[in-house]
Amino acid sequence: MADPIGGMWLALKYDAEPFGGLAVKSQLGSRRSSSHHNLYSIETYPENMRPADTAAAHLQFHLRHEPTSLELLARVFAKTGPGFVQEWINSAPTGQYARRASFLFEFVTGQTLVPPVDLGGNYVFALDASFQVTASPDKTSNVSRWRVRDNMPGNRFFCPFIPLSSQLKTAAEMDVSAGYGELVQEFGESMLARAAVC
């Protein structure tokens, strides 16, 4: 990639690319475009979307525009330590991305940051459900420490990362009951039962 931003910038800067790669790789180009490949997509943004040349700015871009890769974050935080995240939350105690980054730092590392005394803002989800699979609403809990809603689909020891591809969205919207009803009408329950045994 000629001019990476977001997660890809972090991966290259800290030699932290996840073993399976990133689901979305963002870069700068002449105009906004998307291209999809087998295991990832490339999102191209115009120059006015360039983040500042800091870890916090590129992490904010990652949290805002890409599926959040916990493996990437774990690898980056292992290299950087808590410094830049602590500085970020201290300078932006009501910022949703600084609060999300602080929660995620603690989630993936098990280390503790110091919340600023003036921390505030509306509760925000830890993960963006429009980009990846998250916990169901009844499994979501509020973390008052960061004013974040914990919608992680697991715990820090096992938390699957499933980006929402167009194929997965289509499959999730499929009405299985209606499909089964059509099969019963066409073939009958007894034939379906025999087919299931084979």
N, C-alpha and C positions, 0 to 999 in steps of 0.2 A: 504494500500500500504506500502510495506516494506521500500522503499527508494525513496520518491517522489522528483521530481524536477519540475522546471518551475511553471506553474499556481497552481498546487496542493501543492507545497512547500509554495507558498505565501498564499494560502487559509488556510493551517494548521498553519503556523507561526503566522498569524494575525487573526485567527478565522474569516475568511472572505469568506467561501465557498458560491457561489451563490445559491439562492433558488432552481434553477433547476439543480444544479450541473455543472460540466464542461463537455464540449463536448469531450475533449481529456484530459486524465490523463496520465502524463508522470512519468516514474520511471527509476531507474537504475537496471540493471540485468547483467547476464553473457554474453548476446548477444543481438543484435538488433532484435526486433520482434514486431508484432502488433496483438492485439486481439480486436474483435468488439463485443459489447454488444448492447442491444436494444437502449439505450439512450446515450451511450458514447463509446469511444474506449480507450484502454490502449496501450500506446506506451512505449516500453522498449528499453533503450539505454545502450551501454556498459560504463564502468567506465570512459573511457577517455572523455566522454561527460559531466561529472559532472561539474556544474557551481560552482563558488566560493560561499561560505556560506554567501551571501549578498543579500539584496532585489533587488539591481540593476542587479546582475548577473542572478538571477532567472527570473526577469522581462524580461531581454534580451532573455533568453531561450524561455519564453512564446511568445514574439513577433516574434521570429525567427522560432519556430517549431510548434506552436499551434494556433488555432483560437483565436483571441483576445477577451477575455470576458470583456466587459465594466462594467458589474456588479461586477466582481471580482476586477477590477481596482478601481472602486468607493469605494468598501468596504476596500480595502487595503489602498488607499490614505486617507480615512477618519481616519484610525488608525495611519498612519505614518506622515501625513502632508506632506508638500512639500520638507522637508529636503533632503532625499536621492536622489530625482530626480534632485533637484537643484545642489547638489554636483556632480552627475553623468554628467550633461550637462556641468558644469564648468570644469570637468576633461577631457571630451571627446567632445569638441565643434563641431567637424566635424563628430562624430560618428552617423551613421544613426539610431541606436536603441536608443541612448540617445536623439536624436532630436524627434523621434517618441514618446518616453515616455513623453517628455516635452509637446508636442502637446496634447497627450492623457490626461495627468494630467490636463491641462487647460480645455480640452473639457469636461471631466466628473465632475470636481469639480467647475468650474467657477472661480477658483483662478488664479492668475497671477504669473508666474515665471519670472526671470530676464535673458534674453538671454545674453550669454557671447559676448563680443565685437568681438572675433575672430571666431564666429560661421560660419560654412561654409559646403561645401559638395554639391553634386548633390541632386536635389529634389528627395524625396522618398515618396511612398504612405504611408498614415497613417495606413491602413489595408492591409493585404496581401490577394489579391483576389483569391489566390489558396486555401485558407482555409475557406473563408466565403463570403457571399454576400456583395458586396460593391456598391456604387453609380455608375450609368452608366457614361461612359467617358464624356458626355456632361454636367454632373452635378458636375464634379470634378473641384476644384479650388486650386490654389497655395497659400500657407500661407508662405510669405517671412520671417515672424518672426522666423520660425523654419526650413525653407526650406523643407517643407512637402507638399505633394499634399493631400488635404482634400478629401478623397473618402468615407467619412462616409455616410451610407445609412439613414441619418436623422440628427437631431440636438441633442443638449445635453439633451433636455427634452423628446425626443422620438427618439430612434435610435435602430431599431430591430437588434437582433443578430441571424443570420441564418447560421450555419456552413454548409459547402459544403460536404454533405455525398455523397457516391457513387450513392445512389438512386436519390438524388436531381440533381446530375450532369447528370445522364441518362435522367431524366425528362426534364431538361433544353435543352438537345440536341435533343429532340424529334421533328420531323418535323410534326407539327400539320396540316399544309395545305395538305401535301401528305397523311396523315392518313384520313383526311376528304374526299379527292379526291377518295381514295379507297372505302370508305363507300358509296359515291355517285354512284360509278360504280357498286357496289354490290347490293345496295338497291334502288337507285334512290332518287332524291331530295324530291319528294312528300312524300315518306314513312318516310324519315328523319324528314321532317317538322311535320308530324303527330306524330311521336315519341317524338319530342321535346315538343309538347303541353301536352302530358300525364303526 
